[in-house]
Amino acid sequence: MRRHRTEQELIKYQFKLASDFRMEEANEHLEQCAQCREHLEQIRRKFAALDLLREEITVSDDLVARVVEQAQGGVSNLTLKKRLIRSARNDKWRWIGAAAAVLVVGLSLLLVFNLPKEREKKREFVKEPTEMEGEIKFEKGAEIRRAEGSDKGVPAMKTFAMAPSKEEARVGKAFGVGTSGGIAGGAMPEQPPFAPASAIELVTLPRRENVQLTIYNSADLTLVRERRNLTLKKGWNWLQFMWANTLIDPTSLTLEPLEQKDKVEIQQLVFPARLRELGRWLIRSETDGRVPFEITYFTSGLAWRAFYMGTLAKDEKTMHLQSYVRVDNNSGEDYENAQTRLLVGTVHILDQIADLARRQYPYDRSGPEGTPGGSVTLEEALEAPAANVVAFANGLAVGQQLELQPKEIKKEGLSEYFLYTIEGTETIPNTWGKRLLSFESNDISVKSLYKYDEERWGPQTIRFVAFTNDEKHNLGQTPIPNGDVKIYSQADDKEYLSYVGGTGIKYIPVNEEVELDLGPARLVTVEPKLMDFKTENYVFDSKRNVSGWDEVCQWQIEITNTRELPIEVEITRGFGTAYWQMKFDNKDASYEKYDVTHARFKLNLGPRGKRVFSYTVGTYHGEREQVLTELTRKGAAR
Amino acid sequence: MDNTDRSLIDAHCQGNRTAFAEIVRRYGDGVFGYLIRMSGSREQAEDLFQETFKRVHEKAHTFRGTQFKSWLFTIATHLAIDNLRRRRRVRLVSLNQKVDCDDGTCEGLNAIAGTEGCYGPSEEAAMSEQKEQVRQAIGLLPARQQAALVLAYYQQLSYREVAEMLGCSIGAVKTQMSRALRTLAQRLPDKSGEVE
């Protein structure tokens, strides 16, 4: 064992101040050295004293109000103190200041006593605006007041309700959410107010009550439905929605009251001229108080993808498959406690949502306005899916479910799409990704297969694992979405894993067979050798030019299996013409015509086995092709 | 940067008063806690808090970065360090010296400690004493070491973020932290405030 660690080294270790190398070194040492571990524990106990001052500190509303008021016109205490200190440092300037003050006071007194009476009249005249100041003060109060239920430090997502303009407040109209000067019991103006285009005074809304995300994987498209409780005043209310720095498609915005629908009416959504990245809803309310609303829109920047991990048993006859989904959020918006639904299926959209979100003005695209997507409209996307709910995690054994407690992902049929709903809610902050287990299945029967096809993969053998997505294979509960799959195999009795290969899979419907391409195989080789070649049966035309001939090739195929397991091999050979005939006589292997120009051989090899077979293929060219056609016809007739 | 921050700053620059209030509320707790720990006095922290947000109000239009929080804490840090240096020119407190509570220091401490109601009078006094020792131990650190410690340990910022706020390299932050911790190891009370 090397030397003991000094206190300073242990402090650096504890607070992660050392380099990675030193940290690792210290870690290794601590694993072996009880004395240093004890010393480290003492250091931890000592520095635990720091936690005595860790209590939560909150700033008072009064201080916040003071800061806001002072920042918008006043002078801070500290600035004031600094000024006082500066002035105190220089007695000379203080005395000059004092003398000047005396002079000013004297002059003021002189002026007051000599003011003409007309001036007094003028002063009386300006008293009226002073009364209006009371209203302005009231508005200031409204500005800094938090909307009821809003969460401190977490503002609502760019959604604001407007306080009334000063003019409106003066004439007694009640517009906007959150003003205390409503007209409860008063007459509601019939004409909607004009939406001011300038910067307006805003009151933040309460945070989202809940939010649901439906994320499509075939397009950069997510449907967001969020619920917020707005406090409405009787009359006209303006509600502002800002989407700056997000990827929200403003043309898809909708707002619906969830209660008191007969008393609350959404009149219009306005995109004020010259103001970018904001829209304002005009809401007519016949009721005072809190009303839950649902805001719905499309956004881009949220994506999900599936990926899989398969572990082959030692005999490679069965596989354990784990499926995960990863949700990534780059939409510019945090989604807290969101119910997340993942949609599989191809959707057709006219415009990319991200492009719509980045446009200068919401409707500056020529052509039809309205929904952003051609095939997918918001209404369609909002349609409730069919009720045929199937647990997606059925592949799990009961014990494993208890142990892992994965969030259940439920699958629903939605038209020609499939919808997976993640159990519970997820918080997905902007720029974060999250991985979730979607299902797990044991003992899936698989077939290990090696394929050789020079035209597709060149002179190498490719390894495949095949299985079917059906109940017989402990699957088949749901279609399997596109995704990457990595296959491991158990290398020894200690269940250490070794990486076998990886590939991407496409959407696998129920009862469909899938072959996973695991890449080139090193332990199984196929070597074709051309043993003989000749041309024969030449035909000449009237000018004695060659117009037809046959080519005869004799091939020898050598297959070597250096693995300890029996294998199945499939060899595909192409002939470059549809006019070919094969002579093949081998009991250990079979051959079939795969397509018009290809033949396929299938054979099994034992562990560490080697096999050689030969075939002769004759191809017909030019006028000789007709000869083969006639031979085939005669054969068929017989 | 949190997009809401950017929106709020833009709204503030366009003259929206509520946006500024929202910024203060959003970061108020964090900044105030930081300033209390840096100054050790609620009164001073309130002054610094006001000054910090006054500067934010005035200089928001110059903010071009991506991390508003870093920018805000940089302002608060500069003010807090200036305040510490100015204060230290006037008065230094020894660990063994009895604390004069007339200057509001105890108030600040209690604001951090929140001791009321949990323990009996003797335990409360013991804990209060330990807290005072910790506060003083931190308070006697050089300004930049203190800032590095408070930002990294209490505000739980990464060393990278602390480096941004202090305008130095990560290595320099680690050095400051290392020195601060070495000093604290000598000065902190042995018990971690456990009350029996």
Interface residues (C-beta under 8 A of the other chain):
Chain A: E7 Q8 I11 K12 F15 L17 I43 R45 K46 F47 A48 A49 L50 D51 L52 L53 R54 E55 E56 I57 T58 V59 L63 V64 R66 V67 V68 Q70 A71 Q72 S76 N77 L78 T79 K81 K140 E143 I144 R146 K152 G153 V154 P155 M157 K158 F160 A199 I200 E201 L202 V203 T204 M242 A244 N245 T246 G332 E333 D334 N430
Chain B: D2 N3 T4 R6 S7 L8 D10 A11 Q14 G15 N16 R17 T18 A19 F20 A21 E22 V24 R25 R26 Y27 G28 D29 V31 F32 G33 I36 R37 E46 D47 L48 F49 Q50 E51 F53 K54 V56 H57 E58 L79 A111 I112 A113 G114 M127 Q130 K131 Q133 V134 R135 I138 Y153 Y154 K174 M177 S178 L181 R182 L184 A185 L188 P189 D190 K191 S192 G193
